[in-house]
């Protein structure tokens, strides 16, 4: 670190490492505790095994929640991708009064507590009679996931050389052709990162899902919350451990093949 004494630099690195361990410790504990053959949750387990992982795949309620959450998250992520990219393109290429206010308005859900949003969604969706519909959950998830796509797409567009676009137009390409063959491939890492995080956020959303889910159609996070609130069931740690492992593998895959996560720390693609 330039301009910082070597001793302070070492202390800052140690502090950063300890903070990282502190943040990851709960996840590590959950994963370790999930590999138990005991009938109760404890850390460390007295016996290790995959008994409760088998129970996860044999549970009709858990697997039904996984499928329902996957469908909701996939729909929300794809629609957020369309809305986020379109909004980012319009806001980055147009210069008009009130543009910053529009950006702030579109990203406002990031700063509003989800319990407040859940109550608002329940009231509004009840007025249009889709509060108990899966599309009501999708619509509410889109509102909280689109800002992620918007931000990452804006970051990618900010680094895009607009002379390339003008060259495309000068060669006779239409705006649609320019976007499909020039702009979209160049901002693809940011778009993929945004859609990916939108999917994870929607899949993991619990507060809004609790308010809008019905007994027959409940997302996995809402089911986990309901089971955990009634006691300490090892199937909850097994389900959580499985989700953590799958999320880590997916993140490593996205970073390996697209390098999208560098956008989150201000790196270059």
PESULWO-V724984 format. One record per backbone hydrogen bond with DSSP energy under -0.5 kcal/mol. NH is the residue of the N-H (numbers start at 0). CO is the residue of the C=O. If there is no record, write none. Layout:
nh;co
NH;CO
NH;CO
//
This chain:
nh;co
3;0
8;4
9;5
10;6
11;7
12;8
13;9
14;10
15;11
16;12
17;13
18;14
19;15
20;16
21;17
22;18
23;19
24;20
25;21
27;23
28;24
29;25
30;26
31;27
32;28
33;29
34;30
34;31
35;33
36;46
37;46
51;35
53;49
54;50
55;51
56;52
57;53
58;54
58;55
59;57
62;58
63;59
64;60
65;61
66;62
67;63
68;64
69;65
70;66
71;67
72;68
73;69
74;70
75;71
76;72
77;73
78;74
79;75
80;76
81;77
82;78
83;79
84;80
85;81
86;82
87;83
88;84
89;85
90;86
91;87
92;88
93;89
95;93
98;95
101;97
102;98
103;99
104;100
105;101
106;102
107;103
107;104
109;106
110;107
111;108
115;112
116;112
117;113
118;114
119;115
120;116
121;117
122;118
123;119
124;120
125;121
126;122
127;123
128;125
129;124
130;124
132;129
135;132
136;132
137;133
138;134
139;135
140;136
141;137
142;138
143;139
144;140
145;141
147;144
148;144
149;145
150;146
151;147
152;148
153;149
154;150
155;151
156;152
157;153
158;154
159;156
161;159
163;160
164;160
165;161
166;162
167;163
168;164
169;165
170;166
171;168
172;167
177;173
178;174
179;175
180;176
181;177
182;177
183;178
185;181
186;182
187;183
190;186
191;187
192;188
193;189
194;190
195;191
196;192
197;193
198;194
199;195
200;196
201;197
202;198
203;199
204;200
204;201
209;205
210;206
211;207
212;208
213;216
216;213
219;64
222;218
223;219
224;220
225;221
226;222
227;223
228;224
229;225
229;226
230;227
232;230
235;232
236;232
237;233
238;234
239;235
240;236
241;237
242;238
243;239
244;240
245;241
246;242
247;243
248;244
249;245
250;246
251;247
252;248
253;249
254;250
255;251
256;252
257;253
258;253
258;254
259;253
261;258
262;259
263;260
264;260
264;261
265;262
266;261
//
